[in-house]
Amino acid sequence: MSKKTVAVIFGGVSSEHEVSCVSASYVINNIDRDRYDLILIGITKEGKWFRYEGPVEKIADGTWKDAELTPCFLSPDRGIHGFVLLNQDGSYDTVRVDTVFPVMHGKNGEDGTLQGLMMMSGIPFVGCDALSSAVCMDKAVCNMLVDHAGIKRAEWRYITKDRISEFESFADECEKAFGYPMYVKPANAGSSVGVSRAGDRNELKKAAEEAFRHDYKIIAEREIVAQEIECAVLGNTQPVASVLGEIAAVDGFYDYDSKYVNGTSELFIPARVSNEKSEEIREIAVKVYSLLGCSGLARVDFLLEKSTGIPYLNELNTLPGFTSISMYPKLIEASGISYKELLTRLIELADERSEDI
């Protein structure tokens, strides 16, 4: 069997640039080299694209940018079906790839922008398409669709930066709808970046200012005292839900540092819920995954309210972390699929879906 060529893209213009690089290093080190040849494409925080051919460990620690690099870009021309490499003498070469594995988190990687470019190029790629990626990334749009479908989630409101003069009215509306404490989040940022808890109006204003640093649209939502439950969903037209995992943040808030820096959260796999509740949550995960048009993979997060036992949808992550401590690969492994097998399956799912690109 001849090998396929897979391009792994990492980095990007995102607040999650660093964790993308760490995730990519684990993907590169675990992908089945008997089946796939790899081309490594790094995107700097400034948005410059390069082919990288150095040690994988330099991707994880961020020093890959210091190596000798070849400028490149993904061509939208379907005849090229790959990347254009720019040589120092002004000439160029092209390299054809069979599949793209975008190990990209957050803006400009997980929000449909990169997916749109890959769809134009006609190259199969791992993960959701442009529309579902964009919908799942924008919490306000996602919430509207979920509300319309009757899937439970925390009461919420949103405001855009151009309506900042209406902030007091927005605060009045939030206080009337669900009151304090509440969480304030950028609509289009992941990994708890820019998220704050507000206990009064003054804190709400400060939280809004922080969230607006990361996006032009922000949401406020009711605090739910809950177990944080996560479910990994895998598949295209017949998605399958994993066993559930539970996250217990030691400091009470599962923020960016808890996820990726200091590892101060506890993970429980399987989650500490009854079999009946587990099945209920898994069914909702598959339902919302299909509702929002997801394919390939997504991690679906829930808040299981302690006082009522009601599961509330929190969010979907269409390109979740793939680090050694990331929940998605851990949940898939607990469901009987190894990390290497998972990567192969994701590439196969991308190829299966390629006829619809």
C-alpha positions as CSV (number, residue, x, y, z in Angstrom):
1,M,0.0,0.0,0.0
2,S,1.5,3.4,-1.0
3,K,1.7,6.0,1.6
4,K,-0.5,9.1,1.6
5,T,0.9,12.5,2.3
6,V,-0.6,14.4,5.2
7,A,0.1,18.1,5.9
8,V,0.0,18.9,9.6
9,I,-0.7,22.6,10.2
10,F,0.1,24.2,13.5
11,G,0.5,27.6,15.3
12,G,-1.6,30.4,13.9
13,V,-2.8,33.9,14.7
14,S,-4.6,32.9,17.9
15,S,-4.4,33.3,21.7
16,E,-4.1,29.5,21.6
17,H,-1.0,29.5,19.4
18,E,1.2,27.8,22.0
19,V,-1.1,25.0,22.8
20,S,-1.6,24.3,19.1
21,C,2.1,23.7,18.8
22,V,2.1,21.3,21.8
23,S,-0.9,19.5,20.4
24,A,0.8,19.2,17.0
25,S,3.9,17.7,18.4
26,Y,1.9,14.9,20.0
27,V,0.0,14.3,16.7
28,I,3.2,14.2,14.7
29,N,4.9,11.8,17.1
30,N,2.0,9.4,17.2
31,I,0.7,9.4,13.6
32,D,1.2,6.1,11.8
33,R,4.4,6.6,9.7
34,D,3.9,3.3,8.0
35,R,0.8,4.7,6.4
36,Y,1.5,8.4,6.1
37,D,4.3,10.8,5.1
38,L,4.1,14.2,6.8
39,I,4.7,17.7,5.6
40,L,4.8,20.2,8.5
41,I,3.4,23.7,8.1
42,G,3.8,26.3,10.8
43,I,2.0,29.6,11.0
44,T,3.5,32.3,13.1
45,K,1.6,34.6,15.4
46,E,2.0,37.3,12.6
47,G,0.3,35.0,10.1
48,K,3.3,34.0,8.0
49,W,3.3,30.4,6.7
50,F,6.4,28.2,6.5
51,R,7.3,24.7,5.8
52,Y,9.2,23.3,8.7
53,E,11.6,20.3,8.5
54,G,13.4,20.4,11.8
55,P,13.0,18.4,15.1
56,V,9.5,17.9,16.4
57,E,10.5,19.0,19.9
58,K,11.2,22.5,18.6
59,I,7.5,22.7,17.6
60,A,6.4,21.9,21.2
61,D,8.7,24.5,22.8
62,G,8.0,27.2,20.2
63,T,11.6,27.5,18.9
64,W,10.7,26.0,15.4
65,K,10.5,29.6,14.2
66,D,14.3,30.0,14.7
67,A,15.1,27.2,12.2
68,E,15.7,27.6,8.5
69,L,12.2,27.8,7.0
70,T,10.7,27.8,3.6
71,P,7.9,30.4,3.1
72,C,4.8,28.8,1.6
73,F,1.0,29.0,1.3
74,L,-1.9,26.7,0.7
75,S,-3.1,27.2,-2.9
76,P,-6.8,27.5,-3.5
77,D,-6.1,26.1,-7.0
78,R,-7.5,22.5,-7.0
79,G,-5.0,21.6,-9.7
80,I,-2.1,22.1,-7.3
81,H,-3.9,20.3,-4.5
82,G,-1.4,21.4,-2.0
83,F,1.2,24.0,-1.1
84,V,3.3,26.5,-3.0
85,L,6.9,26.7,-1.7
86,L,8.7,30.0,-2.3
87,N,12.4,29.7,-3.0
88,Q,15.0,32.3,-2.2
89,D,15.9,32.9,-5.9
90,G,12.3,33.9,-6.6
91,S,11.3,30.6,-8.1
92,Y,8.7,28.3,-6.6
93,D,7.9,24.6,-6.2
94,T,4.6,22.9,-5.4
95,V,4.0,20.0,-3.2
96,R,0.9,17.9,-3.5
97,V,-0.8,16.5,-0.4
98,D,-3.6,14.0,0.0
99,T,-5.1,15.3,3.3
100,V,-4.6,18.2,5.7
101,F,-4.6,17.8,9.5
102,P,-5.1,21.3,10.9
103,V,-4.0,21.0,14.6
104,M,-5.3,24.5,15.1
105,H,-7.2,25.9,18.1
106,G,-9.2,29.1,18.4
107,K,-9.5,32.0,16.0
108,N,-8.1,31.7,12.5
109,G,-7.9,27.9,12.8
110,E,-11.0,26.5,14.4
111,D,-13.5,29.2,13.3
112,G,-14.1,28.2,9.7
113,T,-11.6,30.6,8.1
114,L,-8.9,27.9,7.5
115,Q,-11.6,25.4,6.7
116,G,-13.0,27.6,3.9
117,L,-9.6,27.8,2.3
118,M,-9.1,24.1,2.4
119,M,-12.6,23.6,0.9
120,M,-11.6,25.9,-1.9
121,S,-8.4,23.9,-2.5
122,G,-10.4,20.6,-2.7
123,I,-8.1,18.9,-0.3
124,P,-9.7,16.6,2.3
125,F,-9.1,17.8,5.9
126,V,-9.6,16.6,9.4
127,G,-12.5,18.1,11.3
128,C,-15.7,20.1,10.7
129,D,-16.4,22.1,7.6
130,A,-16.4,25.9,7.4
131,L,-20.0,26.4,8.4
132,S,-20.1,24.1,11.4
133,S,-16.7,25.3,12.6
134,A,-17.9,28.9,12.5
135,V,-21.2,28.2,14.1
136,C,-19.6,26.2,17.0
137,M,-17.0,28.9,17.5
138,D,-19.4,31.7,17.8
139,K,-21.1,31.1,21.2
140,A,-23.9,33.6,20.4
141,V,-24.9,32.0,17.1
142,C,-24.5,28.5,18.5
143,N,-26.7,29.4,21.5
144,M,-29.4,30.7,19.3
145,L,-29.5,27.5,17.3
146,V,-29.4,25.3,20.4
147,D,-32.2,27.3,22.0
148,H,-34.3,26.9,18.9
149,A,-33.8,23.1,19.0
150,G,-34.9,23.0,22.6
151,I,-31.6,21.8,24.0
152,K,-31.0,23.1,27.5
153,R,-28.3,25.6,28.2
154,A,-27.7,28.4,30.7
155,E,-29.8,31.5,30.3
156,W,-27.7,34.1,28.4
157,R,-27.6,37.4,26.7
158,Y,-25.1,39.0,24.3
159,I,-23.9,42.5,23.3
160,T,-21.5,43.7,20.6
161,K,-18.8,46.4,21.0
162,D,-20.7,48.9,18.8
163,R,-23.5,48.8,21.4
164,I,-21.2,49.6,24.3
165,S,-23.2,52.8,24.9
166,E,-26.1,50.5,25.8
167,F,-24.2,48.6,28.5
168,E,-26.3,49.7,31.4
169,S,-29.4,48.5,29.6
170,F,-27.6,45.2,28.9
171,A,-26.7,44.9,32.5
172,D,-30.3,45.5,33.5
173,E,-31.5,42.8,31.2
174,C,-28.9,40.3,32.5
175,E,-29.8,41.1,36.1
176,K,-33.5,40.7,35.4
177,A,-33.1,37.5,33.4
178,F,-30.7,35.5,35.6
179,G,-28.9,37.7,38.1
180,Y,-25.5,37.3,39.8
181,P,-23.2,35.6,39.8
182,M,-22.8,35.3,36.1
183,Y,-19.9,34.5,33.7
184,V,-18.8,36.8,30.9
185,K,-17.1,35.4,27.8
186,P,-15.9,36.5,24.4
187,A,-18.2,35.0,21.8
188,N,-15.3,33.8,19.6
189,A,-12.4,32.6,21.9
190,G,-11.6,29.2,23.3
191,S,-9.9,27.7,26.3
192,S,-11.5,30.1,28.8
193,V,-9.5,33.0,27.4
194,G,-11.0,36.3,28.5
195,V,-13.6,34.6,30.7
196,S,-14.5,36.2,34.0
197,R,-17.0,35.7,36.9
198,A,-19.0,38.7,37.9
199,G,-20.7,39.1,41.3
200,D,-22.1,42.6,40.9
201,R,-22.5,45.3,38.3
202,N,-19.1,46.8,38.8
203,E,-17.5,43.4,38.3
204,L,-19.8,42.8,35.3
205,K,-18.4,46.0,33.7
206,K,-14.8,44.9,34.3
207,A,-15.5,41.5,33.0
208,A,-17.1,42.9,29.8
209,E,-14.1,45.1,29.3
210,E,-11.8,42.1,29.6
211,A,-13.9,40.0,27.2
212,F,-14.0,42.8,24.6
213,R,-10.2,42.7,24.5
214,H,-10.6,39.3,22.8
215,D,-13.7,39.8,20.6
216,Y,-16.2,42.3,19.3
217,K,-19.1,40.3,20.7
218,I,-19.4,39.0,24.2
219,I,-22.0,36.9,26.1
220,A,-23.1,36.8,29.8
221,E,-24.7,33.7,31.2
222,R,-26.1,32.4,34.4
223,E,-23.7,30.6,36.7
224,I,-24.5,27.0,37.1
225,V,-23.1,25.2,40.1
226,A,-22.3,21.9,38.4
227,Q,-20.0,19.1,37.5
228,E,-18.1,19.8,34.3
229,I,-18.7,16.9,32.0
230,E,-17.1,16.3,28.6
231,C,-17.9,13.9,25.8
232,A,-15.8,13.1,22.8
233,V,-17.8,12.6,19.6
234,L,-16.2,10.8,16.6
235,G,-17.7,10.3,13.1
236,N,-19.4,11.8,10.1
237,T,-22.9,10.7,9.3
238,Q,-23.1,8.1,12.1
239,P,-21.2,9.8,15.0
240,V,-20.5,7.9,18.2
241,A,-20.1,9.3,21.7
242,S,-17.3,8.3,24.0
243,V,-17.5,7.5,27.7
244,L,-17.8,10.7,29.7
245,G,-15.1,12.6,31.5
246,E,-15.3,15.0,34.4
247,I,-13.1,17.9,35.2
248,A,-12.8,19.2,38.8
249,A,-10.7,22.4,38.8
250,V,-8.8,22.7,42.1
251,D,-9.3,26.5,42.2
252,G,-12.9,26.3,41.2
253,F,-12.5,27.6,37.7
254,Y,-11.2,25.5,34.8
255,D,-9.2,28.3,33.1
256,Y,-6.5,28.3,30.5
257,D,-3.7,27.7,33.1
258,S,-5.6,24.8,34.6
259,K,-6.0,23.2,31.2
260,Y,-2.5,23.7,29.7
261,V,0.0,25.3,32.1
262,N,0.0,24.1,35.7
263,G,-2.3,21.1,35.4
264,T,-4.1,21.9,38.7
265,S,-7.4,20.2,37.6
266,E,-8.4,16.7,38.4
267,L,-9.8,14.4,35.6
268,F,-12.2,11.6,36.2
269,I,-12.7,9.0,33.5
270,P,-15.4,7.8,33.6
271,A,-17.2,10.7,35.0
272,R,-18.8,10.4,38.4
273,V,-22.4,10.1,37.2
274,S,-25.0,7.3,37.0
275,N,-25.3,5.1,34.0
276,E,-28.7,6.6,33.2
277,K,-27.4,10.1,33.3
278,S,-24.4,9.2,31.3
279,E,-26.6,7.8,28.5
280,E,-28.7,10.9,28.6
281,I,-25.7,13.2,28.2
282,R,-24.2,11.0,25.4
283,E,-27.4,11.1,23.5
284,I,-27.6,14.9,23.7
285,A,-23.9,15.2,22.6
286,V,-24.6,13.2,19.4
287,K,-27.8,15.1,18.8
288,V,-26.2,18.6,19.0
289,Y,-23.2,17.4,17.1
290,S,-25.5,16.4,14.2
291,L,-27.7,19.4,14.6
292,L,-24.8,21.8,14.1
293,G,-23.4,19.8,11.1
294,C,-20.2,18.6,12.8
295,S,-18.1,15.9,11.1
296,G,-14.9,14.2,12.0
297,L,-14.7,15.1,15.6
298,A,-15.8,17.5,18.4
299,R,-15.7,17.6,22.1
300,V,-19.1,18.5,23.6
301,D,-19.0,20.0,27.1
302,F,-21.8,20.0,29.6
303,L,-22.6,21.5,33.0
304,L,-24.5,18.9,35.1
305,E,-26.3,21.1,37.7
306,K,-25.8,19.7,41.2
307,S,-29.1,20.8,42.6
308,T,-31.3,19.5,39.9
309,G,-29.3,16.9,38.0
310,I,-30.1,18.7,34.7
311,P,-27.4,18.6,32.0
312,Y,-26.9,21.9,30.3
313,L,-24.9,22.2,27.1
314,N,-21.9,24.4,27.7
315,E,-20.1,24.5,24.3
316,L,-18.6,22.5,21.4
317,N,-14.9,22.4,20.5
318,T,-14.4,21.3,16.9
319,L,-10.6,21.0,17.2
320,P,-10.0,20.2,20.8
321,G,-6.6,19.8,22.4
322,F,-4.4,16.9,21.5
323,T,-1.8,17.3,24.2
324,S,-0.8,14.5,26.7
325,I,-3.3,15.9,29.2
326,S,-6.1,16.7,26.8
327,M,-9.5,15.2,27.5
328,Y,-10.6,14.3,23.9
329,P,-7.9,11.7,23.2
330,K,-8.2,10.4,26.8
331,L,-11.9,9.9,26.4
332,I,-11.4,8.1,23.0
333,E,-8.7,5.9,24.5
334,A,-11.0,5.0,27.4
335,S,-13.6,4.0,24.8
336,G,-11.2,1.5,23.3
337,I,-9.3,3.4,20.5
338,S,-5.6,4.2,21.0
339,Y,-4.1,7.6,20.2
340,K,-2.5,6.3,17.0
341,E,-5.7,4.6,15.9
342,L,-7.6,7.8,16.6
343,L,-5.4,9.8,14.3
344,T,-5.7,7.2,11.5
345,R,-9.5,7.2,11.9
346,L,-9.7,11.0,11.7
347,I,-7.7,11.0,8.5
348,E,-10.0,8.3,7.1
349,L,-13.1,10.3,8.1
350,A,-11.6,13.3,6.3
351,D,-11.1,11.2,3.1
352,E,-14.6,9.7,3.4
353,R,-16.1,13.2,3.5
354,S,-14.0,14.5,0.6
355,E,-16.7,13.8,-2.0
356,D,-18.9,16.5,-0.3
357,I,-16.2,19.2,-0.4
